[in-house]
C-alpha cells in the first residue's frame, strides 16, 4: 500500500500509504533514493584528502538546547531509520507543552522508522497515537492502514481506509477509495475491489486514468470481459499517473490485452523502481511487486 501517492511514489507523505483495495504500495519521500554501487575499478581508492586547518572550530548546537521544531527538521533530513527515530524520540521527550501538529509530525517520523525496519507492531501503535491527535486524520488513517496491512490485518486496514475516505477532504477522497480498492485487490476480494475502484474513478480528476485502469485490471482478473483495454492503456501512458505505480497497472492491462512486449517493459520498470529506492516503498508495495513478478514469470513460460 505506498502509497500515499505512489503515482509518483509515496509513503512519507500522504498515501502515501498505498495499498488500496487490493493490489498494488510507499510515496517516494524526501531522502528516498537508490543504493549506489561502488562505481570504481577494483583496487582503486580515492587518495586521502588533507584537512585544511580551520581558524575557528565548528560549534555544534547541544541537542538539549534544540526546539521540537528543530528536532523535527533533523528527523525529516535523517539518512537512516535509526537516526530518524532518535531525533523523533528526542523531540517527543522534551518537557513543556508541545504543539499538536509538531507532535503528530514527530510521531510520523517515528512511525516511518519502525515501518522501514519492519517493526510493524510498533508502527501500528504509533499510527494509532497519531490518529488520536486528530491532525490530518485521513493521512494518519492511511499510515495506520499500511501498518495493519503489513501485519496481515486486512479488516483493520479496511476500517482505517474507510475512515480516511470519510474524514478526508474531497480532493483526496478518490485516492483513499483507490487505496482501499488496492487492498481488496491484493486480497483477491474482487467484488469489493471493484466497488471501491468504481468510486475512486467517479471521484477522480487528474488521476482518473489510473483508477479506471486499475478497475479494468481487477475486472480482468475476476474473469470479466473488459472492452477498450487498448484505449485505457494509451490514456494512462500519456499522463503523469502512468509513472510510478501506474507502470504496474499499465503492465497488467497490457498483459490482459496480449501486448506482451509492453507488459514486460512496464512491469520490469515498476519492479526496478519500487525495489531500488527507499525501503518503505518496497515494503508498502510488496504485494504489487510480487504480483508483477508472477506475471513476468508467466510470460517467460510462453
C-alpha positions, 0 to 999 in steps of 0.5 A: 500500500505506498502509497500515499501517492505512489503515482509518483511514489509515496509513503512519507507523505500522504498515501502515501500509504498505498495499498488500496483495495487490493493490489498494488504500495510507499510515496517516494519521500524526501531522502528516498533514493537508490543504493549506489554501487561502488562505481570504481575499478577494483583496487582503486581508492580515492587518495586521502584528502588533507584537512585544511586547518580551520581558524575557528572550530565548528560549534555544534548546537547541544541537542538539549538546547534544540526546539521540537521544531528543530528536532523535527527538521533533523528527523525529516533530513535523517539518512537512516531509520535509526537516526530518524527515530532518535531525533523523533524520540528526542523531540517527543521527550522534551518537557513543556507543552508541545504543539499538536501538529509538531507532535503528530509530525514527530510521531510520523517520523517515528512511525516511518522508522519502525515501518522501514525496519519492519517493526510493524507492531510498533508502527501500528501503535504509533499510527494509532497515537497519531490518529488520536491527535486528530491532525490530518486524520485521513493521512494518519488513517492511511499510515495506520492502514499500511501498518495493519496491512503489513501485519496481515490485518486486512479488516483493520486496514479496511476500517482505517481506509474507510475512515480516511475516505470519510474524514478526508477532504474531497480532493483526496477522497478518490485516492483513499477509495483507490487505496482501499480498492488496492487492498481488496485487490491484493486480497483477491476480494474482487467484488469489493475491489471493484466497488471501491475502484468504481468510486475512486474513478467517479471521484477522480480528476487528474488521476482518473486514468489510473483508477479506471485502469486499475478497475479494468485490471481487477475486472480482468482478473475476476474473469470479466470481459473488459472492452477498450483495454487498448484505449485505457492503456494509451490514456494512462501512458500519456499522463503523469499517473502512468509513472510510478505505480501506474507502470504496474497497472499499465503492465497488467492491462497490457498483459490482459490485452496480449501486448506482451512486449509492453507488459514486460517493459512496464512491469520490469520498470515498476519492479526496478523502481519500487525495489531500488529506492527507499525501503518503505516503498518496497515494503508498502508495495510488496504485494504489487511487486510480487504480483508483477513478478508472477506475471513476468514469470508467466510470460517467460513460460510462453 
